[in-house]
Amino acid sequence: MLNIIWGAMILLGITVATLTGRLPNITSGTIESARDAVNVVIQMVGVISMWTGLMKIAEKSGLIDAMSLKMRPLLSFLFPDVPKNSKAINYISTNLIANMLGLGWAATPAGIMAMKELQKINPKKDTASPAMCMFLIVNMSSLQIISVGIISDRAAYGAANPADVIAPAIIVTMITTVVGIALAKGFAYLDAKKGGV
């Protein structure tokens, strides 16, 4: 569906540009945007490599396991139906830690593995379980302590203080996470009262 929407927007833009005589602007704008995109990617590679490397060091040193143990009470509250010895808990904690550090690209593999493990213990295979819904909500709210992606983008575009987004990002993501968890718990409670999962 998105391909259709994007395709329609591109065709509409080209049509309007042709009818208004601005087709050369689209051509030059496309070339400039492509050049800017490559420059930004090259500048971000260093930041991404550093944080991904730090995440790997934290994993190998046992820091991730130690943080996962500290997160057990929170994970038990968020995912009461998931057994404590399930691999899903380890994947969930790795995903959440990576997201908190702003490493969305490092969080994705753990998130996919967590969903696979949650599906294994899901009693209704054709319906998302409350644990799966909660994980998706917490993941999408993306509680971040360090917004590495935004900081690296701001640095690449020459911001005077790229890290000044940290405090607002913490506040906003904390609000979205708390609201998301409250709504998920509320709907799970209502569903349980109605005799759902």
Secondary structure by P-SEA (a helix, b strand, c coil): caaaaaaaaaaaaaaaaaaacaaaaaaaaaaaaaaaaaaaaaaaaaaaaaaaaaaaaaaaaaaaaaaaaaaaaaaaaaccccccccaaaaaaaaaaaaaaacccccaaaaaaaaaaaaaaaccccccccaaaaaaaaaaaacccccaaaaaaaaaaacccccccaaaaaaaaaaaaaaaaaaaaaaaaaaaaaaccc
